[in-house]
Structure formats: C-alpha cells, structure tokens
Amino acid sequence: PTVKGWPGGRCWIDDVTLIRRHNLAMALLQLSEPYGDKLDPCAVAQKHGSETLELGAQFMLELFLQNDLESDIRDRLLKNARNDRNDKSRSAILDRLTQMVVTLPEFHLA
C-alpha cells in the first residue's frame, strides 16, 4: 500500500485471501496454539463496561462492524452463539459470537 491506500479497491479479495483472513481470525480467537488464550472477548467487553451478555454482544458488533448490521442478522448471530454448544456461560457465548462476526463478509469488507 501507499499513502493512497490499497490499489484496486476490493480487488484484493479472492478465494485464497478471504480463507486466510477467516483462518487467522479463527486462530486468534481459539484457545489452542499458536496464539493460545491471547484474546478474550468477554474480558475486553467487561473492561469497556459491558457487564451483561447483551451489552457484550453490542460492544463486539460496534467494535468489529460499527454496528452496521441488520437487526435480524444480529439477532440470529446471538441466537446461534447461544445454541452452538452446551457451554452457556457468558464468556463462551461471546467467544462464539465474536468468531461468527469476524467471519462475516461485512467484517472483511468494513
């Protein structure tokens, strides 16, 4: 890139770069290697005053998407994060929600 930004606008997006961005985002949020437990969405949300699950979800959506998401998509993301696994803790739900958000096309094009 130059001071003008990336040449070609959205031309950088192709099958390979999108998959690599997806894989990196997922790796950063997993509790396993190579990044370990480096990112904790729940702790970040709490640090910024989001004490409840709803406030934490709203914080993550504002952080990653500037809350520029249709309300029905937001509701489905939260519902899917809640129902994804047996672990219903606030931390696990925010982890899953964050993983879902960073794999959305809206995130990659933001």
C-alpha positions as MATLAB code, in Angstrom:
seq = 'PTVKGWPGGRCWIDDVTLIRRHNLAMALLQLSEPYGDKLDPCAVAQKHGSETLELGAQFMLELFLQNDLESDIRDRLLKNARNDRNDKSRSAILDRLTQMVVTLPEFHLA';
ca = [
       0.000    0.000    0.000;
       0.937    3.615   -0.441;
      -0.390    6.781    1.165;
      -3.276    6.419   -1.284;
      -4.265    3.115    0.301;
      -4.608   -0.244   -1.360;
      -4.749   -0.101   -5.160;
      -7.772   -1.673   -6.764;
     -10.353   -1.175   -4.017;
     -11.829   -4.577   -3.231;
      -9.739   -6.377   -5.852;
      -7.594   -7.888   -3.098;
     -10.464  -10.219   -2.197;
     -10.226  -13.625   -3.780;
     -10.767  -17.215   -2.642;
      -7.327  -17.505   -1.061;
      -7.138  -14.181    0.778;
     -10.647  -14.497    2.184;
      -9.964  -18.002    3.508;
      -6.644  -16.888    5.014;
      -8.305  -13.933    6.748;
     -11.015  -16.253    8.061;
      -8.443  -18.766    9.325;
      -6.352  -16.070   11.007;
      -9.392  -14.602   12.743;
     -10.449  -18.032   13.994;
      -6.902  -18.906   15.123;
      -6.641  -15.679   17.118;
      -9.870  -16.484   18.961;
      -9.237  -20.179   19.637;
      -7.920  -21.325   22.991;
      -5.303  -23.523   21.321;
      -1.944  -22.882   19.701;
      -0.350  -20.975   18.116;
      -1.943  -17.976   19.830;
      -3.247  -19.695   22.931;
      -5.527  -17.711   25.181;
      -4.310  -14.294   23.996;
      -7.684  -12.797   23.069;
     -10.622  -12.861   25.443;
     -13.710  -11.098   24.027;
     -15.540  -11.291   27.351;
     -12.675   -9.621   29.255;
     -12.401   -6.887   26.619;
     -16.146   -6.223   26.763;
     -16.074   -6.096   30.576;
     -13.091   -3.735   30.523;
     -15.226   -1.352   28.472;
     -18.225   -1.529   30.797;
     -20.270   -4.231   29.080;
     -21.285   -6.360   32.040;
     -24.216   -8.292   30.552;
     -24.340  -10.655   27.597;
     -26.491   -8.234   25.593;
     -24.113   -5.325   26.254;
     -21.114   -7.523   25.448;
     -22.686   -8.597   22.160;
     -23.493   -4.992   21.309;
     -19.914   -3.979   22.143;
     -18.462   -6.659   19.828;
     -20.768   -5.632   16.993;
     -19.808   -1.987   17.433;
     -16.115   -2.869   17.660;
     -15.947   -5.070   14.574;
     -18.788   -3.768   12.409;
     -19.524   -0.292   13.768;
     -22.960   -1.778   14.490;
     -23.682   -1.638   10.766;
     -25.668   -4.862   10.664;
     -29.317   -5.612   10.080;
     -31.143   -6.279   13.355;
     -32.386   -9.688   12.193;
     -28.802  -10.772   11.382;
     -27.659   -9.516   14.789;
     -30.435  -11.488   16.497;
     -29.605  -14.648   14.531;
     -25.898  -14.332   15.390;
     -26.653  -14.077   19.093;
     -29.181  -16.925   18.933;
     -26.701  -19.158   17.103;
     -23.917  -18.268   19.537;
     -26.186  -19.216   22.442;
     -27.267  -22.500   20.863;
     -23.960  -23.541   19.295;
     -22.628  -25.713   22.119;
     -23.526  -26.939   25.575;
     -21.433  -24.267   27.321;
     -23.905  -21.451   28.039;
     -21.522  -19.220   30.000;
     -21.381  -15.550   29.054;
     -17.720  -15.925   28.125;
     -18.299  -18.909   25.821;
     -21.253  -17.219   24.107;
     -19.272  -14.010   23.483;
     -16.341  -16.072   22.167;
     -18.626  -17.830   19.684;
     -20.380  -14.599   18.730;
     -17.026  -12.912   18.083;
     -15.859  -15.869   15.990;
     -19.034  -15.626   13.915;
     -18.715  -11.860   13.484;
     -15.110  -11.969   12.264;
     -16.037  -14.482    9.596;
     -18.864  -12.377    8.127;
     -18.336  -10.745    4.729;
     -19.367   -7.458    6.375;
     -16.319   -7.713    8.648;
     -13.902   -8.376    5.803;
     -15.301   -5.514    3.735;
     -15.546   -3.000    6.592;
];
